[in-house]
Amino acid sequence: MKIGLFYASSTCYTEIVAEKIQACIGNDIVDIYNIKETGLSHIKDYDIVIFGISTWDYGELQEDWGSLWHAVSSLPMHNKIVAIFGLGDQLGYGEWFIDAVGMLHDELCAQSPTFIGQWPITGYDFNASKALSVDKQHFLGLAIDEDSQYERTDERIETWCLQILNEIQTYI
């Protein structure tokens, strides 16, 4: 089983989280790609894909994702298993907390991948998010807040990695 992890990072926080996910799952299992350097073309090589995306300011995409956004809805995602993690600031930008996760999820839906990795909203303090699941009790992926809750990051990553590995087993 090989997993492709694709992320972009302006401040290195998303990169650090991506590297922690890689280490948690296994460096021999997860290949990691900074889309600023590699683009998104390697996605075709994986049946299981993890995306890392951050939300900037008032619900904006990180610039590297923004420059490739036109290609996201046409990525070859059919029959792939997809998990998303996102970074945001729930206190400073609580009206847009991890919106980019929801935006990416919605763009990928056109290709009908199998989404895994929903994460409970318990323990967060935000006003709104485009990343909420239909039941409004989960995010569409792992929510990381390095601004307000950095002390919870490692535990959240470890728990989420175990969760998605278990979910992957149900599909392979």
N, C-alpha and C positions, 0 to 999 in steps of 0.2 A: 504494500500500500504506500503510495507516494501522494503527498499533499503539496499543492502550490499555494504559497501565501504571497499575496500581492498587496502592497501598501504604498502610501506616499506620506512624506513627513517634512514639514517646514521647520519645526522646532526640535526635532529628534524624539519627541515623546511617542509618537506613533511608531517610529522605528524601534524604540526601546521595547514597547509592548509587543511588537511583532517578533523581536528577538527572544523575548521571554516566552511567548507562545511556542516558538520553534524549539527552544530548550526544554519546555515542559512536555511537549509531545514527542520530541526526539529530533536531533539534528539530522539523523539518517533518514527520517521520514518526511520532514518538512523542508522543501526548497523555498527560499525566500527571495523575493524580487521587489526592488524599489522601482515603481513604475516610471519615475522620472528618468531612470537610466535605461530601463529595458522595455518600457511600454507594456502592452497587454498581450502581445502575440504568444507568449509561452502558455497562456491559459489552455490552449488547445492540447497541451501535453498532459493534462491532469484530469482525472475524473472527480477529484475532490479539491475544492478551492476555498481558501479563506481570504477575505478581503479586509483590509484595514483602512479606515477613512476617518478623518477628523472634520468637525464642524467649526467654521470660523465665523466670528462676529455674529451677525444677525441671520444665522441659518445659511451661510455661504459654504461652498465647497472649498477644500484646500486647493491651491492653485494647480498642482500637478494633475489632480483628478479633473479639475475644471478644463484643462487643456486637452484631455482625452475623453471628455464626457460624450462627445458626439459619437464615439465608437462603442460605448457601453451597451446600448440596447441591441446591438447586433453581434455581441460576443457569442461564441459558440458554447452556450450554456446548457443546451438541451441534454438531458440524461446526466447532468453533473450534480454533485452534492455541494451545496454552498453554505458557508457560515460567514458572518460579518461581525467585526468588532469596530467600535467607534469611540473616539475621544471627544469630549466636550466639557464645558464649564457650566454646571447646573446652577450655580449661584450667580455668576456674572451674566450668563446668557440663558436663564431659565425658561424663556419663551421659545427657545430654539434648541434645547438640549439634544444632542446627537442627531439632529435633523438629517445630516448627511447619510446616516445609516438607512433611514427610511427612504431617502431619495435614491440611493444605490439599489436598495431592495426593489423599489418600484420600477426602476429602469431594467433590472435583470429579469423581472417577471415576464417580459415579452418572450423570453426564450424557455420558460417553464422549467427552471432547475428545481431540485428538491432542496428546500431551505431547512437548515437545522440551526440549533444554538440560540433559540429564544432565551431571554434572560429576564428574571423577575424585576419589577420596578421597586420592590421593597428596599428601603435603605437609601433612596435617592430623594432629593428635594428640588423639584423642578415644576414649572407651570405648564409647559406644553412640549410636545415632541412629535415630529413626523415619523419617528421610529417606533411608535406604539403598535402592538399587534391588535388584531380585531377585538380581543377580549379586554384590551386596555390595562391588563395586569402584567404584561411582559413587553420588553423591547424586542425588536426584530433581530437583535444580536447583543453581544456583550457591550455594556456601557462602562467606560472608564473615564473617571474625572481626576486627572492629575493636578488640577488646581485646588479642589476642595476636599478630595478624599484620597489623596495619594497613598495613605497608609492602608487602604483596602485593596489596592491594585493587585498585589501579588496573590492574595487569597482568591480574589475574583478570577484572575487568570487561571490559577490552578483548578478551581472548581469548574470553570467553563470548559477548560481543555478536557477534563475527565468526562464532562457532560457530552461534548461533541464527539469524543471517541466512542462513547456508548451509543450515541445516536447513529454514528456512521456504521457501526456493526449491524444495525437493524436493516441497512440498505445494501450491504455488500454480501 
